[in-house]
Amino acid sequence: MPVSNNEVEKMFDEFADLLEIKGENQFRVRAYRNAARTVGGLSGDIDKMVARGERLSSFTGIGKDLENKIVQIVKAGRFELLEDLKKEMPEGLVQIMRVFGLGPRRIKTLHEKLGIKTPEELEAAARNGRIKELPGFGRKTEQSIIEGLGRIRSTEGRFKLQLADRAAGLLLEYLKAEKTVRQAVIAGSYRRCRETVKDLDVLVTCDKGSRVMDHFMNYDNVEKVIARGDTKSSVLLRSGLQVDLRLVPQESYGAALHYFTGSKSHNIAVRAMAVKKKLKINEYGVFSEDGRREKRLAGNTEEEVYNSVGLPWIDPELREDRGEIEAARQGRLPRLVKQEDIRGDLHTHTNRTDGKYSLEEMAAAAQRLGYEYMAVTDHSQRLTMAHGLKPADVKEQIRQIDRINSQSRGFRVLKGIEVDILEDGTLDLPDEILRELDVRVCSVHSKFNLPGKVQTERIIRAMDNPNFNILGHPTGRLINERPGYEVDMEKLIKAARERKCYLEINSYPDRLDLNDIYSKTARDNKVLVAINTDAHSLSDLDFMRFGLGQARRGWLEKKDVLNTCPLEELLRLLDRRR
């Protein structure tokens, strides 16, 4: 089972957290954190690098000892030291690590001072007011702990789309290696590109006598077999993700794909249309209900299923019963934006702040993707933890970009910044510096707890500045971890339209912000949306596909997306002084 860079990074980070809770040497803790960042930022696949015998210790932050551990992880598919350390620690402490805002040092304090070992004990201590008595804690901390534990319970068993995507890709590759498999596709919420996925529903058609079910059972990422049957089996992967595999006859493939893709409410609406036509639709096909004998009419393809009720095929991302059926009836379905429509990325970071690669390396990677342009938007000065750029740093980066562009043909590096929106609504760099840039992504990175009216006014005040272009990750949420700050998004969308500003769909898998609902609201209000990756490494540029899924769920077409514009048109749209 291949191990991804992201998986190794998370293992090292979790190991460092547990070491810190345990009170281990800080040099050792820091070594694992540094190695985690290095592995996460590698442009190549760590498993392929190991297979080729590449010297990992040549990379900053990876010594010979850690190189050996990475090799062991890649070959074994697991990190035995991490598993052993987890067994040493109270199981509940590992679960508490999921509470946003409780870092390892705070967890260590709670464990040592209050004897807290489980989420239940943590919640009881917060509700009883015991935590606020500790130095460095307070009432707000107690409230955020209670809210954080509630979020964990509400999202229990749901996995971010990126993890599901990784598991789905590897599983399909493995299944298709069985020569008797004709078709293998993953349906469910994964196919609809929902931002979190509960399980993977895999549909397979195959030759008669196929041993695909045995092949599935032998997948080396299987942790536990839940159920085994001739046409349906369920397993639990090592990641905790459940996979259900169903063998379906070719004649039922389209009907099964429609049924298991969902959503439930969409399927109910389609079946209601079928009933009016005296038809029955289920996972086996489309049948007439005249007389005593059912007659099979369709089911080989999804198109047949939709056509049986007088509808055209509907993109999976739209199947949420949010008006798509009426739009299909009226011939008004959107032509959803696609990867080939994207001409560039307007939100990326380099190693001048908290990115992992140089400007030249990021630009070269964007060119390899076939982009026409890429904006470098390193952080502004207020974000000191990310080594934010001061005015003099921005000027130096402008000169660097000019040098690169003077030597480039057919590709343009845009001068940009991710500038902080300060508490009073001003921007974190002087206007005279901001005016020299092509694009300004303006983001909230502090004071998340302001009242909704105040937060909304703060952002609108920032939009009043003619140097404001794109509102970055507009709600500030982190999926399954942190809710967005309180803000009137409909009011912000209206303000953006009036001021010729734009909103971002941040494609980073932890964010996917805007969500699908607000993306559609922006579209309905004729506010363009920029689909950006917020890339901090070369591999992060591939996150564009997650943002595209969110955009498609929000009904966005090519014309609704800022970075589908050719360069000259884009620059015109970004210049609010014209």
RAWOKA-V98124 format. One record per helix or strand. SS is the DSSP state (alpha for helix, beta for strand). FROM is the first residue (numbers start at 1). TO is the last residue. If there is no record, write none. Layout:
BEGIN
<<SS	FROM	TO> <SS	FROM	TO>>
END
This chain:
BEGIN
<<alpha	5	22> <alpha	26	41> <alpha	46	51> <alpha	56	58> <alpha	64	76> <alpha	80	88> <alpha	91	96> <alpha	104	114> <alpha	119	127> <alpha	131	133> <alpha	139	154> <beta	159	160> <alpha	161	176> <beta	181	186> <alpha	188	191> <beta	196	197> <beta	199	206> <alpha	212	217> <beta	222	227> <beta	232	237> <beta	242	247> <alpha	250	261> <alpha	264	276> <beta	279	282> <beta	285	288> <beta	295	298> <alpha	302	308> <alpha	316	318> <alpha	324	329> <beta	336	336> <alpha	339	341> <beta	344	348> <alpha	359	368> <beta	373	376> <beta	379	380> <alpha	384	386> <beta	389	389> <alpha	391	406> <beta	412	421> <beta	427	427> <alpha	431	434> <beta	439	443> <alpha	452	463> <beta	470	471> <beta	478	478> <beta	482	482> <alpha	489	499> <beta	502	506> <beta	513	513> <alpha	516	524> <beta	529	532> <beta	535	535> <alpha	539	553> <beta	557	557> <alpha	558	560> <beta	561	561> <alpha	562	564> <alpha	567	574>>
END
